[in-house]
């Protein structure tokens, strides 16, 4: 992806809770992470020429992932994304408090 498109995607996706749909190749590549799902929600931490860096919530009862875990989803693994139109309600509560202070 070229620099212009990366900048546009960054403005649209970073610091937002985004619904993402995987391409068939993406579904196969990250099958274990998303347990075969083709749609999931994640907070977008960063966007670069490689893809979208996602902040994943921990699974209930699991200690292998924390809120700080990041996953790179390559552009070719992403079929489409849906972003909410609001600004404040899409950040985790602790981040809302940090921005207010």
Backbone as JSON, one array per atom type, in Angstrom:
{
  "sequence": "XXXXXXXXXXXXXXXXXXXXXXXXXXXXXXXXXXXXXXXXXXXXXXXXXXXXXXXXXXXXXXXXXXXXXXXXXXXXXXXXXXXXXXXXXXXXXXXXXXXXX",
  "N": [[0.85, -1.17, 0.0], [0.54, 2.22, -0.82], [2.08, 5.3, 0.43], [0.27, 7.47, 0.55], [-2.29, 6.24, 0.7], [-1.95, 4.8, 3.08], [-1.77, 6.9, 4.92], [-4.38, 7.93, 4.71], [-5.9, 5.72, 5.61], [-4.93, 5.57, 8.18], [-5.99, 7.9, 9.37], [-8.69, 7.21, 9.32], [-8.88, 4.84, 10.87], [-7.18, 4.59, 13.21], [-7.0, 4.47, 16.77], [-9.62, 3.65, 17.16], [-12.45, 1.54, 17.7], [-12.88, -1.1, 15.65], [-14.77, -2.99, 13.36], [-13.79, -5.83, 11.73], [-13.41, -7.73, 8.77], [-12.15, -10.75, 7.61], [-10.18, -11.72, 4.78], [-10.36, -14.65, 2.63], [-7.73, -15.74, 2.62], [-6.71, -14.46, 4.86], [-8.35, -15.48, 6.89], [-7.48, -18.11, 6.94], [-4.8, -17.71, 7.63], [-4.77, -16.52, 10.21], [-6.2, -18.24, 11.75], [-5.97, -19.66, 14.23], [-5.72, -17.59, 16.08], [-8.14, -16.16, 15.92], [-9.97, -18.14, 16.16], [-11.18, -19.35, 13.89], [-13.07, -17.48, 13.08], [-14.5, -15.13, 10.78], [-15.12, -12.53, 11.12], [-14.48, -9.91, 13.42], [-13.95, -7.72, 16.27], [-11.7, -5.08, 17.02], [-9.34, -2.83, 18.58], [-7.71, -0.36, 16.78], [-4.39, 0.22, 16.81], [-2.26, 1.21, 15.31], [-1.32, 2.03, 11.93], [0.39, 0.96, 9.09], [2.59, 0.49, 6.22], [2.71, -2.25, 6.08], [0.38, -3.26, 7.24], [-2.43, -3.4, 9.49], [-2.14, -2.64, 12.85], [-3.33, -4.22, 15.61], [-4.9, -3.92, 18.76], [-5.63, -6.3, 20.98], [-8.28, -7.53, 23.0], [-8.11, -9.36, 26.1], [-8.88, -12.83, 26.38], [-11.63, -14.2, 28.17], [-10.78, -15.71, 31.18], [-8.33, -16.46, 30.19], [-4.78, -16.36, 30.2], [-2.89, -15.89, 28.32], [-3.02, -13.71, 26.59], [-3.0, -10.18, 26.88], [-4.42, -6.91, 27.5], [-2.5, -5.38, 26.37], [-1.47, -6.75, 24.23], [-0.48, -6.98, 20.85], [-1.34, -7.33, 17.41], [-0.36, -7.83, 14.11], [-2.2, -7.35, 11.32], [-2.01, -8.15, 8.12], [-2.41, -6.24, 5.1], [-3.36, -7.77, 2.93], [-4.78, -9.71, 4.18], [-7.07, -8.59, 5.05], [-10.43, -8.09, 4.4], [-12.56, -6.22, 4.56], [-13.59, -3.31, 6.49], [-15.39, -1.84, 9.21], [-16.19, 1.2, 10.66], [-17.18, 2.97, 13.56], [-19.14, 6.01, 13.86], [-19.01, 7.78, 15.97], [-16.89, 9.52, 18.38], [-15.89, 9.63, 21.11], [-17.05, 7.39, 22.41], [-15.84, 5.08, 21.5], [-13.36, 4.49, 22.49], [-11.46, 2.64, 24.94], [-12.41, 2.72, 28.43], [-10.31, 3.52, 30.23], [-8.6, 4.91, 28.51], [-10.23, 7.0, 27.71], [-10.39, 8.46, 30.06], [-7.69, 9.25, 30.31], [-7.41, 11.0, 28.14], [-9.15, 13.03, 28.84], [-8.02, 14.14, 31.14]],
  "CA": [[0.0, 0.0, 0.0], [1.39, 3.41, -0.91], [2.08, 6.2, 1.58], [-0.95, 8.27, 0.56], [-3.38, 5.4, 1.2], [-1.68, 4.49, 4.48], [-2.15, 8.09, 5.69], [-5.85, 7.98, 4.74], [-6.37, 4.64, 6.47], [-4.57, 5.93, 9.55], [-6.99, 8.86, 9.84], [-9.97, 6.52, 9.47], [-8.91, 3.66, 11.73], [-6.38, 4.61, 14.43], [-7.67, 4.78, 18.03], [-11.04, 3.36, 17.06], [-12.9, 0.15, 17.72], [-13.23, -1.37, 14.26], [-15.2, -4.33, 12.98], [-12.95, -6.25, 10.61], [-13.71, -9.0, 8.11], [-10.95, -11.34, 7.02], [-10.23, -12.33, 3.45], [-10.15, -16.1, 2.79], [-6.33, -15.98, 3.0], [-6.57, -13.99, 6.23], [-9.03, -16.43, 7.76], [-6.6, -19.27, 7.07], [-3.54, -17.32, 8.25], [-4.92, -16.21, 11.64], [-7.25, -19.16, 12.21], [-5.83, -19.98, 15.65], [-5.92, -16.38, 16.89], [-9.55, -15.77, 15.93], [-10.76, -19.36, 16.28], [-11.94, -19.6, 12.67], [-14.03, -16.42, 12.76], [-14.11, -14.25, 9.69], [-15.42, -11.16, 11.55], [-14.16, -9.65, 14.81], [-13.73, -6.31, 16.6], [-10.42, -4.8, 17.68], [-8.91, -1.44, 18.57], [-6.57, -0.16, 15.88], [-3.31, 0.95, 17.47], [-1.42, 1.88, 14.32], [-1.45, 1.59, 10.54], [1.59, 1.23, 8.3], [2.55, -0.12, 4.89], [2.53, -3.7, 6.22], [-1.0, -3.58, 7.57], [-3.1, -2.77, 10.62], [-1.72, -3.15, 14.15], [-4.53, -4.31, 16.42], [-4.82, -4.17, 20.19], [-6.64, -7.33, 21.23], [-8.68, -7.75, 24.4], [-7.8, -10.71, 26.57], [-10.01, -13.77, 26.45], [-12.04, -14.47, 29.55], [-10.16, -16.91, 31.74], [-7.07, -16.77, 29.54], [-3.66, -15.52, 30.62], [-1.89, -15.81, 27.25], [-3.09, -12.4, 25.95], [-3.43, -9.1, 27.76], [-4.87, -5.75, 26.74], [-1.35, -4.8, 25.71], [-0.99, -7.56, 23.12], [-0.69, -6.41, 19.51], [-1.32, -8.26, 16.29], [-0.3, -7.21, 12.79], [-3.06, -7.94, 10.3], [-1.52, -7.65, 6.84], [-3.46, -5.71, 4.23], [-3.95, -8.82, 2.08], [-5.65, -10.54, 5.02], [-8.23, -7.79, 5.41], [-11.41, -7.97, 3.32], [-13.23, -4.92, 4.73], [-13.65, -2.83, 7.86], [-16.48, -0.93, 9.52], [-15.8, 2.09, 11.75], [-18.27, 3.76, 14.12], [-19.04, 7.43, 13.55], [-18.76, 8.56, 17.18], [-15.47, 9.62, 18.71], [-15.59, 9.31, 22.5], [-17.54, 6.11, 22.92], [-15.16, 3.94, 20.93], [-12.12, 4.23, 23.2], [-11.64, 1.99, 26.23], [-12.65, 3.68, 29.51], [-9.08, 4.1, 30.77], [-8.06, 5.87, 27.55], [-11.08, 8.18, 27.75], [-9.98, 9.23, 31.22], [-6.39, 9.84, 30.02], [-7.59, 12.12, 27.21], [-9.85, 14.1, 29.53], [-7.12, 14.75, 32.14]],
  "C": [[0.9, 1.24, 0.0], [1.16, 4.35, 0.28], [0.81, 7.02, 1.68], [-2.12, 7.47, 1.15], [-3.19, 5.03, 2.67], [-2.09, 5.68, 5.35], [-3.67, 8.22, 5.79], [-6.42, 6.93, 5.68], [-6.06, 4.94, 7.94], [-5.59, 6.89, 10.13], [-8.34, 8.19, 10.12], [-10.0, 5.52, 10.62], [-8.23, 3.79, 13.09], [-7.19, 5.13, 15.63], [-9.17, 4.58, 17.98], [-11.27, 1.86, 17.21], [-13.46, -0.13, 16.34], [-13.7, -2.81, 14.11], [-14.44, -4.69, 11.71], [-13.43, -7.6, 10.08], [-12.45, -9.48, 7.42], [-11.21, -11.82, 5.61], [-10.08, -13.84, 3.66], [-8.71, -16.44, 3.2], [-6.09, -15.56, 4.45], [-7.19, -14.95, 7.23], [-8.15, -17.66, 8.0], [-5.33, -18.91, 7.85], [-3.66, -17.09, 9.76], [-6.02, -17.07, 12.29], [-7.17, -19.43, 13.71], [-6.12, -18.76, 16.53], [-7.4, -16.05, 17.02], [-10.49, -16.96, 15.89], [-11.69, -19.58, 15.09], [-12.95, -18.55, 12.3], [-13.55, -15.61, 11.56], [-14.4, -12.79, 9.99], [-15.07, -11.04, 13.03], [-14.0, -8.15, 15.01], [-12.4, -6.17, 17.3], [-10.16, -3.3, 17.63], [-7.69, -1.32, 17.68], [-5.56, 0.75, 16.58], [-2.51, 1.79, 16.48], [-1.7, 1.29, 12.94], [-0.13, 1.91, 9.85], [1.51, 0.49, 6.98], [2.39, -1.64, 4.95], [1.08, -4.08, 6.46], [-1.51, -2.79, 8.76], [-2.62, -3.44, 11.9], [-2.91, -3.07, 15.1], [-4.19, -4.58, 17.87], [-5.96, -5.12, 20.52], [-7.0, -7.42, 22.7], [-8.33, -9.17, 24.81], [-9.07, -11.55, 26.57], [-10.36, -13.98, 27.91], [-11.4, -15.77, 30.01], [-8.83, -17.27, 31.14], [-5.98, -15.83, 30.05], [-2.63, -15.34, 29.51], [-1.93, -14.49, 26.49], [-3.56, -11.37, 26.97], [-3.91, -7.96, 26.88], [-3.72, -5.11, 25.97], [-0.86, -5.61, 24.52], [-1.39, -6.94, 21.78], [-0.59, -7.51, 18.47], [-1.25, -7.45, 15.0], [-1.2, -8.01, 11.86], [-2.64, -7.34, 8.97], [-2.68, -7.22, 5.96], [-4.13, -6.81, 3.42], [-4.85, -9.76, 2.87], [-6.95, -9.84, 5.4], [-9.17, -7.67, 4.22], [-12.08, -6.61, 3.37], [-13.24, -4.56, 6.2], [-14.83, -1.88, 8.01], [-16.09, -0.14, 10.76], [-17.02, 2.85, 12.23], [-18.06, 5.24, 13.82], [-18.76, 8.29, 14.77], [-17.28, 8.62, 17.47], [-15.18, 9.14, 20.12], [-15.96, 7.91, 22.92], [-16.76, 4.9, 22.4], [-13.82, 3.63, 21.58], [-12.4, 3.49, 24.5], [-11.75, 3.05, 27.33], [-11.38, 4.32, 30.03], [-8.46, 5.11, 29.83], [-8.91, 7.13, 27.5], [-10.64, 9.08, 28.9], [-8.64, 9.93, 30.97], [-6.53, 11.06, 29.12], [-8.28, 13.3, 27.88], [-8.92, 14.84, 30.47], [-6.06, 15.61, 31.54]]
}
